[in-house]
Amino acid sequence: MKSLYITVAVAAASLAPTWGWSANCMVLGARDAKVQSVEGEKSPAFLTKDCAALRLISGNAQASWVGQDGKPRLIPITVNGVAAQPNAGAEERSVTVVWSELTTKRERQQAAYMRSVSFERAQKIYIPAEGLVLLDRSDVDAELSVQLVKDSATVPVLTQAIKKGESLRVERKLLEQDQTYVFTIRRGDATETWRWKTLPADQTATIDGQLEPIRSAPLDAEQRLMLQAMLFDQIKFRPNMELTIQQLKALEDAKAR
């Protein structure tokens, strides 16, 4: 009987986390949940600098990050801690980057958060099945134009007027796969231009699959967007990450009104 107790004790000990490092992760879940962390007792959503130290006090909460394989992680936090945490370095980075983007106060001259960049070499852009949101809510009347780049020329694809307060979304079906486009938004005297290249069908399908568990996760809209932004940063799709952050900022602004 004594040997049985020893076997059970050893098995239980083998299930306990034995990490030798402190990893950053995002704590998501019910807004009224209570979690003990190295930062104190807090409720989602927040960044912790020591994922392994998390302990659930009440409610439901998860430790979250995006793996190097591009798969989102949502690990339940229990009274005993978490069963996994990010690998130090690469898997922590997207958590830190997104939290920094959300919490850093910047002077914004216009509602759009997206940085206007015009590179000779087009940046990759993922077009979601529900369309690419360029503006969640325009602060002024605006106009969008989209042009397809063909050799050294451009071919008009779309021109759209947007009234103040309207959102701006470009549908996936309007854009060809694996092609370069110039997107231009004009608002008063301001003009923003981006040169983006859409993805081939297989890469689009891969990201569709990576986003599916985020869409079905038991999270509110803001927290889904946070996890989505982490995914885009991890797979190095900066334009999509910034547009997702822009949506989050718009939600924050709407709540503050």
N, C-alpha and C positions, 0 to 999 in steps of 0.2 A: 504493500500500500504506500509505503514511504517513497519508493521509487516512482510510483505513479504521480504523486504530488510534485516530485522534482521534475518529471517530464512535462507536466502541465505548466509549471512555473517557467521552465526554460522556453517552452513554446510561446507562452504569453509574452515573455521578455523579447523574443525574436520578432514579435509584431509591433513592439514599441519603436517609434522613430529614434534613430541614433545618428543624426546628422552632425557633421563637424563644422558647419558654417551657418551663418545667418543670411537668409535670402529675403529680398523684397517680394511681396505679392499684394494683389488687390483683394480687399475683403468686400464681397458683394452679398446680397441677400435681402431679406425683409428689412424695411427701414426701421422697424421697432425692435429688431433683434439686438441683443447686448453681447458684446465680445470683449474678453480681456486680452489686451495686447501689451507690448512693451511701451506703447504710447498711452496706455491707460485704458479705462473702460470706454468703449466706443460703439457706435452703430454704423452699419453700412450706409454709404460706400466710403472706404478710406484705404490709404496705402499704409502698410506696416513694414517696418524694416527688419522684422524677424518673424517670418511665417511660422516657424516651428514653435514659437511661443504662444500662438493663438489658442484660446480656450473659450468655449461657448458658455455663456451665462444663461441666456434665454433666447427663444425664437429659433430661426433657421438662418444660417449664414454659410458662405463658402469662401475658401481661399481660391483665387483665380489668377491665371496667367495664360500665356500661349506658348506651347512647346516649340522647340526648334523644328519639329515636323509640321508646324502650322496648325496643329490641333488645339483648340481651346481646352483649358483645364478648369473644372469646377469641382473642387475637393471639399466635401462636407467638413465643417468645423464642429467638433464634439467637445464634451467636457474634458476629454483626455488629449485634445489637440487635433492635428491633421495627419492623414496617412501619407502625404507626399508634399513636397515643396519644389519650387523651381530650381533648376541647376544654376549654380552661381554664374553670373556673367550674362550670356546671351539671352537666357530666358527671363532674367530680371529686367533687362533693358527696356523692353516695350512697356512694362508696368510703370517704370520710372519716367519714361518719356511722356506717356499719355497723362500721368498725374501732374507732371510739371506743366504741360501745355494747358491743362484745365485750371491749375491754381495760380499760374503766373499772371499777374495783372499787367496788361499792356494797354497803351493808348491806342484806341481803334478809331480811325477816322471815318469808317463806314461799317455797316452791319456785317459785311462779309469778312470772315476771318482768314479765308484762303489767301495765301501769298501769291501775288501776281508775278509769275516768272515766265520769261520767254527764252527758252533754250533752243539753240539750233538743232540739237538732238532731242527728239521728243521723249517725254517721260511716259512710262507705262501707266495705263489707267484701266481699272476694272469697272465695267458697267453693270451694276446690279440688275437682276431680273425685273425689279420694280422701277428701274430708272435711276439715273445719276442726279442726285439733288445738288444743284449748284448754289441755290439760295433757299433757305427755309422760309424767309420772310424778307422781302426787299424793303429797304427803308425809304426808297424813292422810286419813281417811275424809271424803268430801265429797258434795255433792248439787248437781246442775245443774238449773236450770229455764229453759226458753225459752218466751217469750210473744210472740205476734203482736200488734202494735199496730193496732187498728182504730178509727179516729176517736179518741175520748177514752178508749176502753176497751182492755183487753188480753184475748187469748184464749190459754189454755194450749195449747202445742204439744208440749212434751216435759218430762218429769221423769225424771232418771236418777241413781241412786246410784252412787258410785265408791268402791271400796275403796282403802285405802292401797297405793301401789305401782302402781295401775292407770293407764292413760292415758285421756284423755277426748277423743273425736273426734265431731263432729256431721256426719252425712252430708248431702251436698248435696241429695239427694232429699227430705229432711224439711222443707226450707225453700222457700217460694215465691220467685220472682224479683221483684226491684224492690219489696220489702216491708220494713217496719221491724220489728225484733224487739228484745226486751229479754232479754239473757242474764244470768243470776245464778248465781254459784257460792258455796255456803256451806260453810265449813270451820271447824268448831268455832264460836267466837264471831265469826269474821271473815266478812264478806260482800263480794263483789266484783260490781259491776254494770256492764254495758255496753249502750249503745243503738246498734245497728248497722242499716244498711240494705243489703240484698242488691242485687246488680247485675241489670240487665236482661240478657236472653239474649245480645245482641250484644256487650256489654262483657265478659261472662264468657267468651265464645268468643275475644275478642281476647287476654285474659290467658292463657287456656289455650294459645294459640299462642305467646305470648311466653315461657312457661315450658317449652315443648317442647324447645328447644335446650339448656336447662339440664339437663333430665332426661336427655338423651342425651349430654351432655358427658362426656369421660373424666376425671371427678373423683370423689373420694370423697364420702360422704354429707355430711360437714361442709362441704366446699367448695361443694357444690351449694347447701346452705342459705345460705352466705355470699353467693353470687351471686344467689340468690332474694331475700334480704333487700335487696340493692342494687337489684334490680328494683322491689320494692315501695316503696322510698324514692323512687326516681326517678319513679315514676308517682303518687306521693303517696297511697299506701295505708298510712297509719301503723299502723293496727291489725294488718294483715298483717305489716308489717315487724317489729313488736314480738313478735308470736307466733312468727315465724321465729327471731328472736334468742333467744326463750325456749327453743325447741327446741335451738338451738346450746348454750345454757347447760346444758341438761339433759344433752346429750352430754358436755360438759366435766366435769360433776359425776359422771357415770357412770364416766368414765375415771379420775377421781381416787380412786374408792373402792378 
